[in-house]
Amino acid sequence: MPLSPGDVAPDFDLEDENGDRIRLADLRGQRVVLYAYPAAMTPGCTTQACDFRDNLAAFTGDGYTVLGISPDKPAKLEKFRERDALPFHLLSDPDKAVLDAYGAYGEKKMYGKVVVGVIRSTFVIGPDGKIEHAFYNVKATGHVAKLMRDLGIRA
C-alpha cells in the first residue's frame, strides 16, 4: 500500500553501512528524507546518491536528515559509501520488510515488462513521525532537484 501525507511513517530499526542500528524512533523531532533505491553501485542509484551528496548541505541546513535504504547488505553499502564519498547513512533492508511497509517494494514496470523489485521512492517524514510527502516511481536523474523545489530548499 502506498503511503500518503498524514500517515504514520512505519517504524524501522535497521543496520547501516557500518553495522550500527538506525531507528526512526531515535530521529523523532527531526525531518527525515528517506529515499529507497534498488541497488548500490548501479548507474542510476549512483547518480541519485551523488545528487543527494552534492546537495546535502542544503538539506541539513533546512533541518533534514537524509537516509538511503536498499536491500543491499551492510558490506556493500560501506563500499558504495566509501567509493562515492556519501556523507549520509545507507540502511540495509535485506528482507525488504521496511521497503514493503513503505510501499517501495512490489510490482513495477522495467523496460516494458512487469517485475517485482524496489520501487525508487522518496519519503519526507516530519518531526511528529508522520509522512509529509511520498513520491513513488521517481527518476534517478533530476529527482533531488525536484524534491528541493517541492520542499522550498535552496541549493
Backbone torsions as a table, in degrees:
resi	resn	phi	psi	omega
1	MET	NA	127.2	175.6
2	PRO	-67.1	149.2	176.3
3	LEU	-90.3	155.5	179.4
4	SER	-130.6	158.7	175.6
5	PRO	-54.0	135.5	-178.7
6	GLY	99.0	-21.3	176.7
7	ASP	-67.7	148.0	173.0
8	VAL	-71.9	129.4	179.1
9	ALA	-67.5	129.6	177.2
10	PRO	-58.7	132.6	-179.2
11	ASP	-69.1	155.8	174.2
12	PHE	-146.6	156.4	176.5
13	ASP	-145.3	94.1	-171.9
14	LEU	-126.1	157.5	173.5
15	GLU	-79.3	142.8	173.6
16	ASP	-96.3	-169.3	-176.7
17	GLU	-63.2	-19.3	179.3
18	ASN	-97.6	-2.5	-175.3
19	GLY	85.6	5.0	176.7
20	ASP	-81.7	151.9	-179.7
21	ARG	-85.6	133.3	173.2
22	ILE	-118.1	124.5	-178.2
23	ARG	-118.6	132.4	177.4
24	LEU	-59.7	-37.6	-179.2
25	ALA	-58.6	-31.9	179.4
26	ASP	-73.5	-12.4	-178.7
27	LEU	-101.3	6.5	177.5
28	ARG	-55.2	142.0	-178.5
29	GLY	92.2	-8.2	177.7
30	GLN	-115.1	157.5	170.0
31	ARG	-90.7	134.9	-176.3
32	VAL	-123.2	132.4	168.5
33	VAL	-103.9	113.7	178.3
34	LEU	-110.3	115.3	-179.9
35	TYR	-114.9	133.6	-178.0
36	ALA	-101.5	131.8	-179.5
37	TYR	-136.7	152.6	-173.1
38	PRO	-68.4	-45.8	-172.9
39	ALA	-159.1	130.0	177.7
40	ALA	-60.4	145.9	173.1
41	MET	68.8	16.9	171.4
42	THR	-94.3	159.2	-173.5
43	PRO	-56.7	-50.3	-178.2
44	GLY	-65.5	-41.4	-179.0
45	CYS	-68.9	-32.9	176.1
46	THR	-67.8	-44.4	177.5
47	THR	-56.9	-48.1	-178.3
48	GLN	-64.1	-46.2	-179.5
49	ALA	-62.0	-41.6	-179.9
50	CYS	-68.6	-31.6	174.3
51	ASP	-64.2	-43.0	176.3
52	PHE	-64.0	-43.7	178.6
53	ARG	-56.7	-48.6	-175.0
54	ASP	-69.1	-18.4	-179.7
55	ASN	-115.5	11.0	-175.3
56	LEU	-59.8	-39.2	-179.1
57	ALA	-59.8	-37.4	178.2
58	ALA	-67.0	-42.3	178.4
59	PHE	-64.1	-50.2	-177.5
60	THR	-67.2	-33.3	177.0
61	GLY	-62.5	-28.1	177.0
62	ASP	-96.0	10.5	173.2
63	GLY	89.2	17.1	179.9
64	TYR	-99.1	141.2	169.8
65	THR	-102.3	126.8	-179.1
66	VAL	-101.9	132.9	176.3
67	LEU	-135.3	138.6	172.1
68	GLY	-103.0	151.7	178.3
69	ILE	-139.9	135.2	177.5
70	SER	-152.7	171.1	177.4
71	PRO	-77.4	-1.9	-176.9
72	ASP	-64.2	150.3	176.5
73	LYS	-73.7	154.8	-179.3
74	PRO	-52.2	-38.8	-178.2
75	ALA	-61.6	-41.1	178.0
76	LYS	-68.4	-39.0	178.4
77	LEU	-63.6	-36.9	178.2
78	GLU	-63.6	-43.5	178.2
79	LYS	-62.6	-42.9	179.0
80	PHE	-61.0	-47.2	-178.5
81	ARG	-62.9	-43.3	179.7
82	GLU	-68.4	-46.7	-176.9
83	ARG	-58.0	-40.9	-174.7
84	ASP	-107.6	13.0	177.7
85	ALA	49.5	51.6	-179.5
86	LEU	-82.8	118.8	-173.9
87	PRO	-91.5	21.8	178.4
88	PHE	-132.5	164.5	-176.2
89	HIS	-80.6	145.4	176.2
90	LEU	-114.9	125.9	-175.0
91	LEU	-98.8	140.7	-179.7
92	SER	-99.6	121.3	178.8
93	ASP	-128.2	66.6	-172.6
94	PRO	-62.6	-28.0	178.3
95	ASP	-90.6	-1.8	175.0
96	LYS	64.0	18.1	-178.6
97	ALA	-66.6	-41.3	180.0
98	VAL	-72.6	-44.0	176.4
99	LEU	-55.8	-43.2	178.8
100	ASP	-64.1	-42.6	-179.6
101	ALA	-61.8	-30.5	178.7
102	TYR	-87.6	-0.8	-177.7
103	GLY	74.5	20.1	-177.1
104	ALA	-104.1	18.3	175.0
105	TYR	-140.6	129.1	179.9
106	GLY	159.7	-156.8	-179.1
107	GLU	-72.0	139.7	176.3
108	LYS	-152.3	162.6	177.0
109	LYS	-96.0	133.9	177.9
110	MET	-138.0	116.9	-178.1
111	TYR	53.9	39.4	176.1
112	GLY	82.4	-1.5	-180.0
113	LYS	-112.8	149.0	175.8
114	VAL	-85.1	124.7	178.1
115	VAL	-132.1	166.2	175.2
116	VAL	-107.1	129.9	179.9
117	GLY	-178.9	-168.9	178.7
118	VAL	-73.0	130.5	176.4
119	ILE	-94.4	114.2	-177.9
120	ARG	-58.0	116.8	-172.2
121	SER	-144.6	159.0	175.7
122	THR	-136.8	136.6	-179.7
123	PHE	-124.7	134.1	173.3
124	VAL	-107.5	118.9	-176.7
125	ILE	-108.7	126.4	-178.5
126	GLY	-76.9	169.7	-179.5
127	PRO	-59.9	-22.3	179.7
128	ASP	-87.2	1.6	178.8
129	GLY	84.2	12.2	179.1
130	LYS	-105.3	151.3	178.1
131	ILE	-68.4	126.3	174.1
132	GLU	-96.3	-37.3	178.0
133	HIS	-145.7	143.5	174.3
134	ALA	-135.0	116.6	-179.1
135	PHE	-115.2	122.3	-179.3
136	TYR	-112.6	154.4	178.1
137	ASN	54.5	44.1	-179.4
138	VAL	-79.9	159.3	177.1
139	LYS	-87.4	145.0	178.6
140	ALA	-65.4	-38.8	-178.4
141	THR	-94.2	126.6	175.6
142	GLY	91.2	-12.4	-177.2
143	HIS	-66.6	-40.4	-177.9
144	VAL	-62.7	-41.8	177.8
145	ALA	-62.3	-42.5	178.3
146	LYS	-64.9	-42.3	178.7
147	LEU	-60.0	-43.6	179.0
148	MET	-61.8	-42.4	176.8
149	ARG	-60.8	-47.0	-178.4
150	ASP	-61.6	-33.5	-178.4
151	LEU	-92.1	-3.9	-179.2
152	GLY	72.5	28.3	179.5
153	ILE	-93.3	130.6	178.6
154	ARG	-99.6	137.5	-179.2
155	ALA	-70.2	NA	NA
